[in-house]
Amino acid sequence: MNYFGLVKKKEVWGLTLRGWIVSFICFGVILTICIFNLHSFLAISKPVNCDIMAIEGWLPDYALEKVIHEFKTNNYRLLVVTGGPIEQGHYLIKYKSYAEIGAATLKKLGFDEKLVLAVPAPSVERDRTYASAKALKKWLISSGLQIRCINLYSLGAHSRRSWLLFEKALGYNVTVGVVSIDDLSYDPRYWWKCSDGMRDVIDETIAYLYARFFFYSYN
């Protein structure tokens, strides 16, 4: 019976019990691999050979100490600090942006003030990292230094997303490398065992996927 040609009978394939067991095992293996490798994927280090260093001004003090060591070890000639407006506490301090407070902290740690430059970004509602990168591009153009490459230093799981957005903002004329500084707030090998690690890695994974597949560059 064909019910006036509106329906038809056809064969349907389905998983057996053994098939479901194998599927769950495969899913578990893939999930385990992702869990153990996700942080290292996000906390990427891929520097290029250049003499200009850029950092994100919100980096914690211990990371800035690492930055100073990296600057001296790798013979950089200029350190540029990026970052947007400080959202809390700016009434209590003279610094109005993370770029300024990052540069001031470096100087307080003994870094040569002639070798560091703060490049503040404007206030934006979203895409703060991209706004910082665009501010850096504007400075690069106005500086007249003909800079062709730069190494970006970021923190832990934030690094891959920052690298992607800085590449998008700076364009093809500037090669961007990246160095991830260890985040000491949790053990990256077992990030899923503490709330800071879970929050950081999951948030950065979602943010990276957005930046990779849905974000569009703008002026």
N, C-alpha and C positions, 0 to 999 in steps of 0.2 A: 504494500500500500504506500503510495507516494504523497498522499494528502495534497492533491492538486499541484504537485511540483514545488511545494513550499519547503519541504524538509527532505533530507536524505540520510541514509544510514552510512556511517563510515567508521573505519577501524581506528581506535585510539590507543596509543602506546603509553604505558605508565611504568613507574619504578616498582620493582619487587622489594621485598624486605631487605634483601642483600644489597640491592641498588641504593636504597635509602641509607643503609649503614655506611656504604662506601662514600656516598655523597656527603654525609655528616663528617666522616673522617677527613675527606679532602677539604671541606670547609674549615674544619678545626686546624688543619695544617697550615692553610693559607692565612687564617686569622692569627695563628701563633707567629708565623713569619712576619706579618705586618706589625704586630705588637713589638717584636724584638728589633725591628729595623726602622720603625717609623721615626723615632727621634733622630737617629743618625741621618735619615733622609732629610729631615727638616734642618738639622744643625750642620749644614754643609760648609766645608772650607774648600775653596777653589781660587786661591790668589793668582794674580797675574804679575808679571815683572814690571813694576812701575815705582815711582818715587813720591806719589801722592796718596795719602791715607785719608779716608773719610770715616767718621764714626757717628753713631746716633747718640745724641746728647743725654738721653735718659738712662744710659748704661750705669749700673751701680758702681760705687767707688772701687771695688776690687777689680772690676773689669777695666776701669780707667787706668789702674796701676799696670794691668797687663798690656794695655794699649801703649803706655810709655815704654815698656820693655820691648814691644814689637817695633815701635818706631825707631828705637836706637839699634836694635838688632838687624833690621832690614834696610837701614840707611835711607829712610824716607826724608824728604826735604820740607814737606808741609803737611800739617794735620788740619783737616777741615771738620768742624763739629756742626752737625745738622740738628734740627728739632723745632717743633712748633711752640706756641705759647704754653706757659705753665698754667694749669687749670685750677690748682689749689695752692694757696700760700704765697701767691705773687704780691699780695699786699704787705707781706712781712719781710720780703727780701728785695734787693735792688735788681735782681735778674728777672726778666720777663719771659724768657723762653728756655727750653731745654738746651738749645744750642749755646746760649750764654752761660748757663749754669754748668754745663759740661766743660766748656772752655775754662771757666773760672776755677773749677775743681782741678783740672789738669795743671793750671798755673800754681795752685796751692800745693800740689804734690811735687812741685819743683820743675815742671816742664817749662822750657824756654818760651816765654810769651811771644817772641818774635816768630816762632814756628807754628803757632796755632791761630786759627781763625774761626770765629763763630759765624754761621750763616743761618739766621733764624728764618723759619717758614711762617707764612700767614696763618691766621686762625681759620680752620675749616671744620665743617660738621662731620665729615667722614674722610676716609683715605688720607689719614695724616702722614703715613709713611711716604706715600706718593707726593704729597704736597711738599714734604721736606726734600725729596729728590728733585722736584721741579725748581725749588728755591736754589738748590745746588747747581742745577743746569743754568739758571739765570746768572748766578755768580760766575760760573765757568766762562760764559759768553762775554760778560762784562770785564773779566779780569785781563783778557788779552794774553793769557799765558800759553795758549795753544796746547792745552792738556788733552792727551789722547787716551789715557787710561787712568784708572783709579781703583784702589782696593777699599772695599767697604767692610768695616768691622761691626758686627752685630752680636747679639747674645743668644746662644742656644737655639731653641726651636724657632725663634723669630727670624733666623738668618736667611733661610731660603726665600721666604716671602719678601723680605727687604731687598734681597739681591734681584729678584724678579722685577719688583717695582722700580728700583733704581735703574735697571737696564731699560725698562720701558720709558722712563722719564728722560734719561740721558741720551737715548737714541743710539744709532749705529756709529756715530762719529766718536763715541767714547766707549772703550772696552772696560767693563766692570768686573773686577774680581771680588771674592768674598772670603772673609775669615770669621768663623764662629768662635766666640769666646765661651768657655764653659759656664753654664748657669749653676751656681753653687747652692741654689735654694732646694735642689733635689738631686738624687742620683739618676743620671740619664739612662743608666743601664736598667733601672727598675722604676721608670717614671710612673708606671701604673699603680705603684704601691703607696703613693701619697697624693693628697689633694692638690698640692701645687703642681706636681707633675702631670696629673690627669687634666687639670684645668688648662695648663700651658700647652700641652701637646695636642689635645683635642681642639682647643680654640684655634691654634695656629694651623692645624690641618684644614679646618673649615675655611679659615681666612685665606690660606694658600690656594685651595681649590677655587674659591671665589675669584682671587686675583688671577689665576691661571686661565679660567674658562669663561668668566663673566665680566671681569673688569675691562674697561676700555680706556685707552689713554686720551687725555684731554689737555688743553692748554691752560 
